[in-house]
């Protein structure tokens, strides 16, 4: 079993739809959870950073963490064609005094006008 | 968050040669990280570079193949040595600013 599971997609939605992206993980030691957006031929861009279970909202984006179920989600409201990208979940555990990131494989999102 | 400049952005190299990738951060950071991203795969951590000490390599990566320098708190290099086609990948540097990790735009390497 991989540490972080993420459906690679692609996920195709029409403009304006609500998008739900998800990751599950197996290691309960993970402490911090992140979502990155990666456009083609670009580096990952940090979208959301959360620590505790619950929801965190930033504009059209909501990150949700359920540590008891080892499940995290990213919701995108009113999706736009410019949201078309690969979304990577990532999480950290404390290791030898610094944090290392473990990534999911990424979900490709396609938002059609 | 920090701005990271990475170069070259892409290169095509002959097998058996080496390529050095440079990463410049716009502010001082304690830790810098080097990742590899292969098609359809997760980002994989190669090593962690801390200024003033040897880099720490992850399982499956060795210093002879991926030597790293970290001469100061804003700069690091990764060398991919004695390249083979299996080294064709995207290489990314990253920095930790306390929370969240910022990435460079990546180096797309093709070995022929």
Interface residues (C-beta under 8 A of the other chain):
Chain A: X4 X8 X32 X34 X36 X41 X42 X43 X44 X45 X46 X49 X88 X90 X96 X98 X99 X100 X101 X102 X103 X104 X105 X106
Chain B: X1 X4 X6 X30 X31 X33 X40 X41 X42 X43 X45 X48 X50 X56 X92 X94 X96 X99 X100 X101 X102 X103 X104 X105 X106 X108
